Amino acid sequence: MDSTVSNEPNVDSESSVTSESSLGGELVSGLLGAGVAIVCVMLPLLHLVTAPLGPFIGGFVAANRGKPGPRGRVVIAVTIGTAVATLIAVAALVFTSLVGKSQLPTWFPAGSTLAAIVAGVWIYATTLGGVGAAVSGALSHKERPS
């Protein structure tokens, strides 16, 4: 018998498997981040401060929960942006379907302008969600002992 062969599992391969996050976990973290961003809009009196920073806070919280890698941060950011933009689009669709076109306020944007606004919201929320996830990742790497 060769005494160099060991039945013990390779510790390095186990730690790399457990440290990687799954796509499902990243999506759940992204949805959590979107929920945090939406709650930041709903808080009375504080929403003037927290609403613009909501996607950043959501990305930070979501990345803290999952400890994702670079791909995970992108998934979290895109999930936050998509959820927030979808919420805005659905709210506008419900609003326009509840009232007739003649009853819409004069300030309400037309279809193409509304689509541009939703696209801008998606870009804004995705960017801030990504920045929040990146900041969380940078802080978590800084805290780890070498």
N, C-alpha and C positions, 0 to 999 in steps of 0.2 A: 504494500500500500504506500501511496505517496502521501506524505504528511503535509504537503503544501496545499492540498485541496481542502476547502472548508465548506461546511454545510450552512454556515451563517449567511444571511442575506447581505447583499452589498448595500451598505448604509448610504453611500453617495447616490446610488440610483433611486433609492426610496425617497430621499429628501428632495430630489429634483422632481419626482412624480407628484409629491404632495404639494410642492410649492407652485406648480402650474395650476392656473384656474381654467375652468371649463367654460365653453361658450354659454351654456345655460346659466351658470352662476354669474357670468358677466352680464347677461341680459337681465337677470333678476336684480343685480346691483344697479344696473342702469334704470330699471323701473323704480327702484327705491329712490334713486337720485332724482328722477322726474317727479316722484311724489313729494320729495323734500322741496323741489323748486316750486311746485304748485302750492304747497302749504305756505311757502314764503310769500306768495302773492295774497293768500287768504288772511294772513294775520292782520287784525285791525290795528291801525295806527302805525305799526311797524312796516307795513307793506310798501310804503314809500321808499324805505331804505332797503328792505330785504328783497323786494320783487325784482329789481334789476340785477341783484347779485344771486338770486335764487338758483340759476343753473350752476354757477360756480360752487355754491354751498352744496348743492345736490351732487355734483361731480366729486367734490371732496369727501363727502360722507359715503358715497357709493364706493369710491376707491379705497377708503379706509376699511370698509366692510369686507371687500373681496381680496385686497392686496394683489391686483392684477398686474400683468406685464404690459408691455406697450400695446399689443393687440387688444387686450382687455380694456385699456384706457380709451382706445378708439371706439370700441363697442359701447362702452358706457356713455361716451360723449354723443355718439350718433343716436343711441336709444333716448337719451335725455332730450336732444334736439327734436327728434321725431315725435316723441310723446307731447312735448309742449306745443309744437307747431300743429299737431293733430288736434289738440284740445282747442286751440285758437280757431282752426278751420271748422271744427264741429260747432263751436259756439256761434260763429258767423253764419254757418249753414242753417242752424236752428233758428237764429234770429231772422234771417231772410225768409225762411219758410213759414214762420209764424205770422208774419205781416206781409201784406202785398207790396209790390214794387212801388206803388203810389204812396204807401204809408211809411216807407223808409225815410229816415231823417235826411236832410240835404247833405249832411256831412259824411254819411255812410259811403264808403268807397265802392266804386264799380267793380265788376268781376275781375278784370285784369289787374287793377290796383290792389284788390284784396288778395289776389294770388301773389303779387309781389311782396305785400306785407307779410303774408304767411311764410314765404321763402326767406325774407329777412329775419323773421323770428326764428326760423330753423337754423340759419347761419349763426345768429347771435347765441342761441341756446347751446348749439353744438360746440361752438368755440369756447364759450365760458365753461361748459361741462368738461371739455377736454383740458382746459387750463386748471380747473379745480382738481381733476383726477391726476394731472401731472404734478401739481403742487403736493398733493397727498402722497404720491409715489416718491417724490424727492425727499419729503420729510420722513417717510418710513425708511428709506435707505440711509438717511443721516442718523437715525436712531439705532440702527442695528450695530452691535459691536463687531469689530473686525476680527 
